[in-house]
Amino acid sequence: MQTTSINGFAVRASKASAAVLAFSALLLPLRGQEPEQTPADPAVQQNLLPKKNKQPKKEKQSAATSNDRLFFTLPNFMTLEHASDAPPLTVGQKFSVTARDTFDPVQIAWYGLQSGIAQLKDSDPSYGQGAEGYAKRFGQRLADNSIENFFTHSILPSVLHQDPRYYQLGEGGFLHRAGYAVSRIFVTRSDAGATQFNFSEIFGSAAAAAISSYSYHPADARNLTSAADVWGTQVGWDALSYALKEFWPDIRRKVHPNKASQ
């Protein structure tokens, strides 16, 4: 009797298992027929995302330097117009733009013209005349300007974290703007935008004058008086160049109303 019950239970269990297997077999084809999910269109997904309130960005001066030229010829790469919030120059940019300015072909030609005038006036008679005399005068001017440019625009500005660029005022009367331009000899900006005494200009040009006067200038010019004269000449030329940089954009707009600085 007990054996019969066990056998009956086994039969019922076998039937239940068969039923479960059969039901599972029926479900498998249905699962295979489920539609595949295609990726949503990115544009649709973007529209479904919560939109953020976009705040208008303040317009900034993106260019660290300029491609402008004084009188459309002489390099004017360190002058910025209406750019009070221009980004600071890195050390590499200070050296790069100084080299670009110093060794520009037009600048080299300008040194050549100055050397020719000096030879006609027979300045520094110890250099003599002819090709050799001209070469010495040209070499002196190239070296003088190169050393002064790198000291005032690259070396000291990098060490002292000062900005070597000229920021055009661009407004006000002639005397006011001329005074502002000349004052840039003594006043400059730090890399952070603070107003500072222009140590780079004053001490940089003094160092350049001392190096040139006591190294390769004629022997009779290797003294303090000659070095001071070179220093004063360099600072004077820099003051004149700042005045030209201040008013050149006005001249350019008069000549070419539709030509903006680059």
C-alpha positions as CSV (number, residue, x, y, z in Angstrom):
1,M,0.0,0.0,0.0
2,Q,2.8,2.3,0.9
3,T,4.7,1.4,-2.3
4,T,1.6,2.2,-4.3
5,S,1.4,5.7,-2.7
6,I,5.0,6.4,-3.4
7,N,4.6,5.3,-7.0
8,G,1.6,7.6,-7.4
9,F,3.4,10.5,-5.9
10,A,6.3,9.9,-8.4
11,V,3.9,9.8,-11.3
12,R,2.3,13.0,-10.2
13,A,5.7,14.7,-9.8
14,S,6.8,13.6,-13.2
15,K,3.6,15.0,-14.8
16,A,4.1,18.3,-13.0
17,S,7.7,18.6,-14.2
18,A,6.6,17.8,-17.7
19,A,4.0,20.6,-17.5
20,V,6.5,23.1,-16.3
21,L,8.9,22.2,-19.1
22,A,6.1,22.5,-21.6
23,F,5.1,25.9,-20.3
24,S,8.7,27.1,-20.5
25,A,9.0,25.9,-24.0
26,L,6.0,28.0,-24.9
27,L,7.4,31.1,-23.4
28,L,10.8,31.0,-25.2
29,P,9.4,31.8,-28.7
30,L,7.5,34.8,-27.2
31,R,10.6,36.2,-25.6
32,G,12.5,36.0,-28.9
33,Q,9.8,38.0,-30.6
34,E,10.2,41.0,-28.3
35,P,11.0,44.2,-30.4
36,E,14.6,45.4,-30.2
37,Q,15.2,48.8,-28.5
38,T,16.8,51.2,-31.0
39,P,19.0,54.0,-29.6
40,A,17.2,57.2,-29.3
41,D,18.1,60.1,-31.6
42,P,20.8,62.3,-29.7
43,A,18.8,65.4,-30.7
44,V,15.7,63.9,-29.1
45,Q,17.6,62.9,-26.0
46,Q,19.1,66.4,-25.7
47,N,15.6,67.9,-25.9
48,L,14.4,65.6,-23.1
49,L,17.1,66.7,-20.8
50,P,16.3,69.5,-18.4
51,K,17.5,72.8,-19.9
52,K,19.9,75.0,-18.0
53,N,19.5,78.7,-18.0
54,K,22.3,80.0,-20.2
55,Q,23.9,83.2,-18.9
56,P,25.4,85.5,-21.5
57,K,29.1,85.4,-21.4
58,K,31.1,88.6,-21.0
59,E,33.0,89.4,-24.1
60,K,36.7,89.2,-23.6
61,Q,39.8,90.2,-25.5
62,S,41.0,86.8,-26.7
63,A,44.2,87.8,-28.5
64,A,47.3,88.2,-26.3
65,T,49.2,90.2,-28.9
66,S,48.5,92.1,-32.1
67,N,49.4,91.8,-35.8
68,D,49.2,95.5,-36.3
69,R,52.0,97.5,-38.0
70,L,52.8,101.2,-37.5
71,F,52.3,103.0,-40.8
72,F,51.5,99.5,-42.2
73,T,55.2,98.6,-42.1
74,L,56.9,98.7,-38.7
75,P,55.9,95.9,-36.3
76,N,53.5,96.9,-33.6
77,F,52.7,93.5,-32.1
78,M,52.7,94.6,-28.4
79,T,50.0,97.2,-28.7
80,L,46.4,96.4,-27.8
81,E,43.4,98.6,-28.5
82,H,40.4,98.6,-26.2
83,A,41.6,95.5,-24.4
84,S,41.7,96.3,-20.7
85,D,40.8,92.7,-19.8
86,A,43.3,90.9,-22.2
87,P,44.8,87.7,-20.8
88,P,48.3,87.9,-19.3
89,L,51.3,86.8,-21.4
90,T,53.1,83.6,-20.4
91,V,56.9,83.7,-20.2
92,G,57.1,81.9,-23.5
93,Q,54.8,84.4,-25.2
94,K,56.9,87.3,-23.9
95,F,60.0,85.9,-25.4
96,S,58.2,84.8,-28.6
97,V,56.6,88.2,-29.4
98,T,59.9,90.0,-28.5
99,A,61.8,87.9,-31.0
100,R,59.1,88.3,-33.6
101,D,59.2,92.1,-33.2
102,T,63.0,92.4,-33.0
103,F,63.9,90.2,-36.0
104,D,61.0,91.2,-38.3
105,P,62.3,91.8,-41.8
106,V,61.0,95.4,-41.8
107,Q,62.7,96.0,-38.5
108,I,65.9,94.7,-39.8
109,A,65.6,97.0,-42.8
110,W,65.0,99.9,-40.4
111,Y,68.3,99.1,-38.6
112,G,69.9,99.1,-42.0
113,L,68.6,102.5,-42.8
114,Q,69.7,103.9,-39.5
115,S,73.2,102.5,-40.1
116,G,73.4,104.1,-43.6
117,I,72.5,107.5,-42.1
118,A,75.1,107.1,-39.4
119,Q,77.7,106.2,-42.0
120,L,76.8,109.3,-44.0
121,K,77.2,111.4,-40.9
122,D,80.4,109.5,-40.0
123,S,79.3,108.8,-36.5
124,D,81.7,106.6,-34.6
125,P,84.6,107.4,-36.9
126,S,86.6,104.5,-35.5
127,Y,84.3,102.2,-37.6
128,G,85.6,103.8,-40.8
129,Q,83.8,103.8,-44.1
130,G,83.0,101.3,-46.8
131,A,81.3,98.0,-46.4
132,E,83.3,97.2,-43.2
133,G,82.3,100.4,-41.6
134,Y,78.7,99.9,-42.5
135,A,78.7,96.3,-41.3
136,K,80.0,97.5,-37.9
137,R,77.4,100.2,-37.6
138,F,74.6,97.8,-38.6
139,G,75.8,95.2,-36.1
140,Q,75.9,97.7,-33.3
141,R,72.4,98.9,-33.9
142,L,71.0,95.4,-34.3
143,A,72.7,94.3,-31.1
144,D,71.7,97.5,-29.2
145,N,68.1,97.1,-30.1
146,S,68.0,93.3,-29.6
147,I,69.5,93.5,-26.1
148,E,67.3,96.4,-25.0
149,N,64.1,94.7,-26.4
150,F,64.8,91.4,-24.7
151,F,65.6,93.1,-21.3
152,T,62.6,95.4,-21.3
153,H,60.0,93.1,-23.0
154,S,61.1,89.6,-22.0
155,I,63.7,89.1,-19.3
156,L,62.7,91.6,-16.6
157,P,59.0,91.3,-17.3
158,S,59.2,87.5,-16.8
159,V,61.3,87.9,-13.6
160,L,59.1,90.7,-12.2
161,H,55.8,89.4,-13.6
162,Q,55.1,92.7,-15.4
163,D,53.1,93.2,-18.6
164,P,55.3,94.5,-21.5
165,R,52.4,95.4,-23.8
166,Y,51.1,99.0,-24.5
167,Y,47.4,99.5,-23.8
168,Q,46.1,102.3,-26.0
169,L,44.0,104.8,-24.1
170,G,42.0,105.8,-27.2
171,E,39.9,108.6,-25.6
172,G,40.3,112.1,-24.3
173,G,42.1,115.2,-25.7
174,F,45.5,115.2,-27.4
175,L,47.5,116.4,-24.4
176,H,45.8,113.9,-22.1
177,R,46.6,111.0,-24.4
178,A,50.1,112.2,-25.1
179,G,50.8,112.4,-21.4
180,Y,49.4,109.0,-20.8
181,A,51.6,107.5,-23.6
182,V,54.8,109.1,-22.2
183,S,53.9,108.1,-18.7
184,R,54.0,104.4,-19.7
185,I,57.8,104.7,-19.5
186,F,57.4,104.9,-15.8
187,V,54.0,103.2,-15.2
188,T,53.0,99.7,-16.3
189,R,50.8,96.7,-15.3
190,S,51.6,93.6,-13.5
191,D,50.6,90.3,-15.0
192,A,47.7,90.4,-12.6
193,G,46.6,93.8,-13.9
194,A,47.8,96.0,-11.0
195,T,49.4,99.3,-11.7
196,Q,53.2,99.3,-11.0
197,F,56.3,101.3,-11.5
198,N,57.9,100.2,-14.8
199,F,61.0,98.6,-13.4
200,S,61.3,96.5,-16.6
201,E,61.6,99.6,-18.8
202,I,63.9,101.7,-16.6
203,F,66.2,99.1,-15.3
204,G,66.0,96.9,-18.4
205,S,67.1,99.7,-20.7
206,A,69.9,100.7,-18.2
207,A,71.2,97.1,-18.1
208,A,71.1,97.0,-21.9
209,A,73.0,100.3,-22.2
210,A,75.7,99.1,-19.8
211,I,76.2,95.8,-21.5
212,S,76.4,97.3,-25.0
213,S,78.6,100.3,-24.0
214,Y,81.2,98.2,-22.0
215,S,81.3,95.2,-24.4
216,Y,81.3,96.0,-28.1
217,H,81.0,99.8,-28.5
218,P,84.2,101.6,-29.6
219,A,86.9,101.8,-26.9
220,D,86.6,105.5,-26.5
221,A,82.9,105.1,-25.7
222,R,83.3,102.6,-22.9
223,N,82.6,105.0,-20.0
224,L,79.7,106.0,-17.8
225,T,78.9,109.1,-19.8
226,S,78.5,107.1,-23.0
227,A,76.5,104.4,-21.2
228,A,74.1,107.1,-19.8
229,D,73.8,108.7,-23.2
230,V,72.8,105.3,-24.7
231,W,70.3,104.8,-21.9
232,G,68.7,108.2,-22.4
233,T,68.5,107.6,-26.2
234,Q,66.8,104.2,-25.8
235,V,64.3,105.6,-23.2
236,G,63.6,108.6,-25.5
237,W,62.9,106.3,-28.5
238,D,60.6,104.2,-26.3
239,A,58.7,107.2,-25.2
240,L,58.3,108.3,-28.9
241,S,57.2,104.9,-29.9
242,Y,54.5,104.9,-27.2
243,A,53.2,108.2,-28.5
244,L,53.0,106.8,-32.0
245,K,51.3,103.6,-30.7
246,E,48.7,105.8,-29.0
247,F,47.7,107.8,-32.0
248,W,48.4,105.4,-34.8
249,P,44.9,103.7,-34.6
250,D,43.4,107.2,-35.2
251,I,45.6,107.7,-38.2
252,R,44.9,104.3,-39.5
253,R,41.1,104.8,-39.3
254,K,41.5,108.1,-41.2
255,V,43.4,106.5,-44.0
256,H,41.5,103.2,-44.1
257,P,38.1,103.7,-42.3
258,N,37.2,100.0,-42.8
259,K,40.6,98.6,-41.7
260,A,40.6,97.4,-38.1
261,S,43.5,96.2,-36.1
262,Q,44.3,92.5,-36.3
